[in-house]
């Protein structure tokens, strides 16, 4: 039988997922393995990179047990962005990987900006000063763990680590290198200037190639561990945000991707690397053009915090969730006078404030759990509306539809509120694992099963299972509420900074 399938792998924050697709985007087999997340101290989030490889092996073995591995023409990897590992000369981790959520480098942002300058950082990397990318964390290592910083032979993203495990050589893609804030997105190469701000040189980073490029072939050892055939091509994938956008074919400025996952991320294709504090600029997963992207760290993470830790409700409990969503859906826009600022993990765009925190305004004894849950959803939705308005004004962006993926995209309430608050139709994609599909699209192009990444995206993207159009009356109410929400952070920011300073004393 000819090699007619491609394998997309997504190593996210909480799980490894693998899925085999044909060139029409039909799913043939899937595997999954959980990942644990360590929190050794406040603001610290870590994983053992060896657990990434163990989870990938288990997920891929689930696929190769279901389909003939000889049918797999190639594979590519999507992954959690900004996360990086420190490898010694023998390729083994010297310490746990620091994740994108890790906030330990907050105090080092000032020193990084002193070295590179805010404007220069944005011009080169497309990113603002933020604790998420690798740049400030590597600078933190130089100060707080100098021996690790000195001994690290390779600072590598998740894809590079897994490609090394699969092929014996750590290589990655532009769409994986880019989120680390060490990559010159215009020149498409590691920046000596940005690396110097972290105290390293580009030769301590993996080789970065275009999405879809050949990174290597599955080794005999990796084949034995996964069930893949030795020699299976490993093609360049990228960060999970860009890969999810590729999986829903968001390669047109009027069709944006909206990932309602642990973080809420939306991205809009742009031919030029436009810069503004309202967004971060990423390289496109197609290898051509860019993505203007908004990211809110507290998406489903915030929902999970409220459901599990405050209400004792398991989000997987269908009956309990149906009851809660019915309560919230019965309420009008504004949740009975509640307004929520969703910065549980600090603010990225448009404020770039690591000291920002969450807030709920307007609480009275008349409010119940349904009010708070709806306010939570509305806060996340209003944040997207705010950034969309800023993009419209600064870059002339006019989004006509969002292709929604991610865990809470399965909720009618989430999708309806998002449509009403933003004024943009929300198309729920049938693609459950959009990042896996995006990686598979890169693999299809790289393995020669499609003429280009763009052609593969058009052929393989899933259809919509439901579309949520803005309701005119509710849209009007949310437009009014946005005027209040827009002033919420500016009014509270000074208090939040004082509170943050107090907690550090």
C-alpha positions in Angstrom: 0.0 0.0 0.0 1.4 3.5 -0.9 2.3 6.0 1.7 -1.0 8.0 1.7 -1.2 9.4 5.2 0.6 12.0 7.2 1.1 12.2 11.0 0.5 15.4 12.9 1.8 15.5 16.5 0.9 18.2 19.1 2.9 18.3 22.3 0.8 20.8 24.3 1.1 21.8 28.0 -1.1 19.0 29.3 -0.8 16.2 26.7 0.8 14.7 23.7 -1.6 14.0 20.8 -0.9 12.3 17.5 -3.3 11.9 14.6 -3.0 10.4 11.1 -4.8 12.2 8.3 -5.2 11.6 4.6 -4.8 14.4 2.0 -8.5 15.3 2.3 -8.0 15.9 6.0 -9.9 12.8 7.1 -8.8 11.4 10.4 -7.7 7.7 10.3 -6.2 7.1 13.7 -5.3 9.0 16.9 -3.4 8.5 20.1 -3.0 10.5 23.2 -0.9 10.6 26.4 -1.1 13.0 29.4 1.6 15.3 30.6 2.1 16.4 34.2 2.9 20.0 35.1 5.2 20.8 38.1 4.8 24.0 40.1 7.8 24.0 42.4 7.3 27.6 43.6 4.9 30.5 43.0 5.0 31.7 39.4 7.1 28.7 38.4 5.9 26.1 35.8 8.2 23.3 34.7 8.3 19.9 32.9 10.9 17.3 32.4 11.7 17.2 28.7 12.1 13.4 28.9 8.5 13.3 29.8 7.8 15.0 26.4 9.5 12.1 24.6 7.7 9.5 26.7 4.3 11.1 26.0 5.1 11.4 22.3 6.1 7.7 22.1 2.8 6.6 23.8 0.7 8.9 21.6 2.4 7.8 18.3 2.2 4.1 19.3 -1.5 4.5 19.6 -1.6 5.5 15.9 0.9 2.9 14.6 -1.1 0.2 16.4 -4.2 1.3 14.4 -2.8 1.9 10.9 0.1 0.4 8.9 3.1 2.6 9.6 4.1 2.1 6.0 1.2 4.3 5.0 2.8 7.3 6.8 4.6 9.5 4.3 5.9 11.9 6.9 5.3 13.6 10.2 5.6 17.0 11.7 5.3 18.4 15.2 3.2 21.3 16.7 4.0 22.2 20.3 3.6 24.6 23.2 5.4 27.8 22.3 8.0 29.8 24.3 8.8 26.7 26.4 12.5 25.7 26.2 14.9 23.1 27.5 18.6 23.4 28.5 20.6 20.5 27.0 24.2 19.6 27.9 26.8 18.5 25.4 25.5 15.0 25.6 22.0 16.2 24.6 20.5 15.4 28.0 18.5 18.0 30.0 20.5 19.9 32.7 17.4 21.1 34.5 13.6 21.0 34.0 12.2 23.0 31.1 10.7 26.4 31.8 7.2 26.7 30.4 5.5 29.6 28.6 3.5 30.2 31.8 6.6 30.5 34.0 6.8 34.0 35.5 10.2 33.8 37.3 11.8 36.3 34.9 9.5 39.2 35.6 12.2 41.0 37.6 14.7 40.6 34.7 12.6 42.3 32.0 14.0 45.7 32.9 17.6 44.5 32.5 16.8 42.9 29.1 15.2 46.1 27.9 18.2 48.1 29.1 20.4 45.9 26.9 18.3 45.8 23.7 15.7 48.5 24.0 11.9 48.0 23.7 11.6 49.4 20.2 14.6 47.3 18.9 13.2 44.1 20.6 9.9 44.6 18.8 11.4 45.5 15.5 13.6 42.4 15.4 11.4 39.8 17.1 7.9 41.2 16.7 7.5 40.8 20.5 7.2 43.1 23.4 9.0 42.8 26.7 7.2 39.9 28.5 8.2 37.1 30.8 6.8 34.4 28.6 9.5 34.0 25.8 12.8 32.3 26.4 14.9 35.5 26.1 14.3 36.9 29.6 14.4 33.4 31.2 17.8 32.7 29.7 18.9 36.0 31.1 17.4 34.9 34.4 19.5 31.7 34.2 22.7 33.8 33.6 22.0 35.6 36.9 20.4 33.0 39.1 21.8 29.7 37.8 25.0 30.7 36.1 26.4 27.2 36.1 23.4 25.9 34.1 23.7 28.9 31.7 27.4 28.2 31.2 27.0 24.4 30.7 24.0 24.5 28.4 25.2 23.5 24.9 21.8 24.0 23.3 18.8 26.0 24.4 16.0 24.4 22.4 12.3 24.6 21.8 10.0 21.6 22.2 10.1 20.7 18.5 13.9 20.7 18.5 14.1 18.4 21.5 11.6 15.9 20.0 13.2 16.0 16.6 16.5 15.2 18.3 14.8 12.2 20.0 13.3 11.1 16.6 16.3 11.7 14.3 19.4 12.2 16.4 19.8 15.8 15.5 18.1 18.9 17.1 16.6 21.0 14.3 13.5 23.2 14.3 11.4 25.5 12.2 11.0 29.3 11.8 7.5 28.9 13.4 9.0 27.3 16.5 12.1 29.6 16.8 10.1 32.8 16.4 8.1 32.6 19.8 11.4 32.5 21.8 12.0 36.2 21.1 15.6 35.4 19.9 14.7 35.2 16.2 14.8 38.0 13.6 11.4 37.5 12.0 12.3 39.7 9.0 15.6 38.0 8.2 14.3 34.6 9.2 17.3 33.7 11.3 18.6 33.8 14.9 19.5 37.3 15.9 23.0 37.9 17.3 21.7 41.1 18.9 18.8 39.4 20.7 20.9 36.4 21.7 23.5 38.8 23.2 20.8 40.3 25.4 20.3 36.8 26.8 24.1 36.2 27.2 24.4 33.6 24.5 25.4 33.2 20.8 23.2 31.8 17.9 25.4 28.6 17.8 23.8 27.5 21.1 20.4 27.3 19.4 19.1 24.7 16.9 19.2 25.2 13.2 15.9 26.7 12.1 14.3 25.8 8.7 11.1 26.8 6.9 7.9 25.0 7.8 7.6 21.8 5.7 11.3 21.5 5.3 13.0 18.1 5.9 14.5 18.0 9.4 15.7 14.4 9.3 14.5 10.8 9.3 13.2 8.5 12.1 16.1 6.5 13.5 16.1 2.8 14.2 15.9 3.4 18.0 13.0 5.9 17.6 11.2 3.5 15.2 11.4 0.7 17.8 10.0 3.1 20.5 7.1 4.4 18.4 6.2 1.8 15.9 7.1 4.2 13.0 9.2 2.9 10.2 12.9 3.7 10.2 13.5 6.4 7.7 10.1 8.0 7.9 10.7 11.7 7.0 10.4 14.3 9.9 9.2 17.6 8.4 9.3 21.0 10.1 6.1 22.0 11.9 5.8 24.9 14.4 4.2 26.4 17.4 0.7 25.3 18.3 -0.9 28.7 17.7 0.3 29.0 14.1 -0.3 25.3 13.5 -3.9 25.6 14.7 -4.4 28.5 12.4 -3.0 26.5 9.5 -5.4 23.6 10.5 -8.4 25.8 9.9 -6.9 27.4 6.8 -6.7 30.9 8.4 -4.3 32.2 5.7 -6.6 35.1 4.6 -6.8 38.3 6.5 -10.6 38.1 6.7 -10.5 34.6 8.3 -8.8 34.5 11.7 -8.2 31.6 14.0 -9.5 31.7 17.6 -8.0 29.1 19.9 -10.2 28.8 23.0 -7.7 26.7 24.9 -5.7 27.0 28.1 -4.9 30.5 26.8 -7.1 32.3 24.3 -5.3 33.2 21.2 -6.4 34.7 17.9 -4.3 35.4 14.9 -4.8 37.3 11.6 -2.7 36.7 8.5 -0.8 39.7 7.2 1.6 39.9 4.3 3.9 42.4 6.2 5.4 42.2 9.7 3.3 45.1 11.1 4.2 46.1 14.6 2.1 47.6 17.4 1.8 47.0 21.2 -1.8 45.8 20.5 -0.5 42.5 19.2 2.6 40.4 18.8 3.9 39.6 15.3 4.6 36.0 14.4 5.9 34.2 11.3 3.2 32.4 9.4 3.0 28.6 9.5 2.9 28.7 5.7 6.5 30.0 5.7 5.3 33.1 3.9 3.9 36.2 5.5 3.1 36.9 9.2 0.4 36.6 11.8 -0.7 39.4 14.0 -1.6 37.6 17.1 -3.4 38.3 20.4 -2.8 36.1 23.4 -4.6 36.0 26.8 -3.0 33.6 29.2 -6.2 33.1 31.1 -8.7 31.3 28.9 -9.8 27.8 29.8 -7.2 28.1 32.5 -9.4 30.7 34.1 -12.5 28.6 33.5 -10.8 25.6 35.0 -9.8 27.6 38.1 -13.3 28.7 38.7 -15.0 25.3 38.0 -12.6 23.0 39.8 -11.2 25.1 42.6 -14.1 27.4 43.5 -17.2 25.3 42.6 -15.8 21.8 42.8 -17.2 21.0 39.4 -15.4 18.7 37.0 -15.5 20.3 33.5 -15.9 16.8 32.1 -19.1 16.3 34.1 -21.7 16.9 31.3 -24.7 17.2 33.6 -23.1 19.6 36.0 -21.8 21.8 33.1 -25.1 21.8 31.3 -26.8 23.1 34.5 -24.2 25.8 35.1 -24.2 26.9 31.4 -28.1 27.0 31.5 -27.9 29.3 34.5 -25.4 31.6 32.8 -27.2 31.5 29.4 -30.4 32.7 31.0 -28.8 36.0 32.1 -28.6 39.1 30.0 -25.3 40.7 28.7 -23.4 42.2 31.6 -24.2 39.3 34.1 -26.4 41.5 36.3 -23.8 44.2 36.7 -20.6 42.1 37.0 -17.5 42.9 35.0 -14.4 40.7 35.1 -10.8 41.6 34.2 -9.3 38.2 33.0 -5.6 38.8 33.8 -5.1 35.9 36.2 -1.6 35.4 34.8 -0.7 38.9 34.0 -1.5 40.9 30.8 0.1 40.4 27.5 -1.1 42.6 24.6 -2.2 45.3 24.6 -0.9 46.3 28.0 2.2 44.1 28.5 2.0 44.3 32.2 3.4 41.4 34.2 1.9 42.9 37.4 -1.7 42.9 36.1 -4.1 40.6 37.9 -7.7 39.6 37.7 -10.6 41.5 39.2 -14.3 41.2 39.5 -16.3 44.4 39.8 -19.9 44.8 40.9 -20.4 41.9 43.3 -23.6 41.9 45.4 -25.4 39.3 47.4 -27.8 39.0 44.5 -25.1 37.3 42.4 -24.7 33.6 42.2 -22.4 31.1 40.4 -24.1 31.6 37.0 -23.5 35.3 37.2 -19.8 34.8 37.9 -19.4 32.1 35.3 -21.0 34.3 32.6 -18.9 37.3 33.7 -15.8 35.1 33.3 -16.8 34.3 29.7 -17.7 37.9 29.0 -14.4 39.2 30.3 -12.5 36.9 28.0 -14.7 37.8 25.1 -14.5 41.6 25.8 -10.7 41.3 25.8 -10.9 39.8 22.2 -13.2 42.6 21.2 -10.8 45.3 22.6 -7.8 43.9 20.7 -9.8 43.5 17.5 -10.8 47.1 17.7 -7.2 48.1 18.2 -6.1 46.0 15.2 -8.8 47.6 13.1 -7.6 51.1 13.9 -3.9 50.5 13.7 -3.7 48.0 10.8 -7.0 48.3 9.0 -7.8 44.6 9.9 -11.4 43.6 9.1 -12.0 40.1 10.3 -15.2 38.6 8.8 -15.1 35.2 10.7 -13.3 33.4 13.4 -12.6 29.7 13.0 -12.8 28.5 16.6 -11.0 25.5 18.0 -9.9 24.4 21.5 -11.7 22.8 24.4 -14.3 25.5 25.3 -15.1 26.0 21.7 -17.4 23.0 22.2 -19.6 25.3 24.4 -22.5 27.1 22.6 -22.5 29.7 25.4 -18.8 30.5 24.9 -19.2 30.8 21.1 -22.4 32.9 21.3 -20.9 35.4 23.8 -17.8 35.6 21.7 -19.8 36.4 18.6 -22.0 39.0 20.3 -19.1 40.7 22.0 -16.8 40.9 19.0 -19.4 41.4 16.3 -17.7 38.6 14.3 -19.3 35.3 13.3 -17.8 32.3 15.1 -17.4 29.2 13.0 -16.9 26.1 15.2 -14.5 23.8 13.3 -15.1 20.1 13.2 -11.3 19.8 13.6 -10.9 18.6 17.2 -7.1 18.7 17.1 -6.4 21.7 14.9 -2.7 21.9 15.9 -2.3 18.2 14.9 -4.0 18.9 11.6 -1.8 22.0 11.0 1.3 19.9 11.6 -0.1 17.2 9.2 -0.6 19.9 6.6 3.1 20.8 6.9 4.0 17.1 6.6 1.8 16.7 3.5 3.5 19.5 1.7 7.0 18.5 2.8 6.4 14.8 1.9 5.2 15.8 -1.6 1.6 14.9 -1.1 0.5 18.5 -1.8 2.0 21.2 -4.0 2.4 23.7 -1.2 1.4 24.3 2.4 -1.4 26.6 1.3 -2.7 23.9 -1.1 -2.6 21.3 1.6 -4.5 23.7 4.0 -7.3 24.3 1.5 -7.7 20.5 0.8 -7.4 19.3 4.4 -9.2 21.9 6.5 -12.3 20.6 8.2 -15.8 22.0 7.7 -17.8 24.0 10.2 -20.1 22.1 12.6 -22.0 25.3 13.6 -21.8 29.0 13.0 -22.8 31.6 15.6 -23.8 35.0 14.2 -23.9 38.1 16.4 -27.3 39.0 17.7 -28.0 42.7 17.0 -29.6 43.5 20.3 -26.9 41.7 22.4 -24.2 43.1 20.2 -25.4 46.6 21.1 -25.3 45.9 24.8 -21.8 44.4 24.6 -20.6 47.5 22.6 -21.8 49.6 25.5 -20.1 47.3 28.0 -16.9 47.4 26.1 -16.7 51.1 26.8 -16.6 50.3 30.5 -14.3 47.4 30.1 -11.9 49.5 28.1 -11.4 51.8 31.1 -11.2 49.0 33.7 -7.5 48.2 33.4 -6.3 51.8 33.2 -8.3 52.6 36.3 -7.0 49.6 38.3 -3.4 49.3 37.0 -1.9 51.6 39.6 -3.5 49.7 42.4 -2.5 46.4 40.9 1.2 47.4 40.7 1.1 48.6 44.4 -0.5 45.3 45.4 2.1 43.4 43.5 4.9 45.3 45.2 3.3 44.7 48.6 3.3 40.9 48.0 7.0 40.9 47.1 8.0 42.7 50.3 
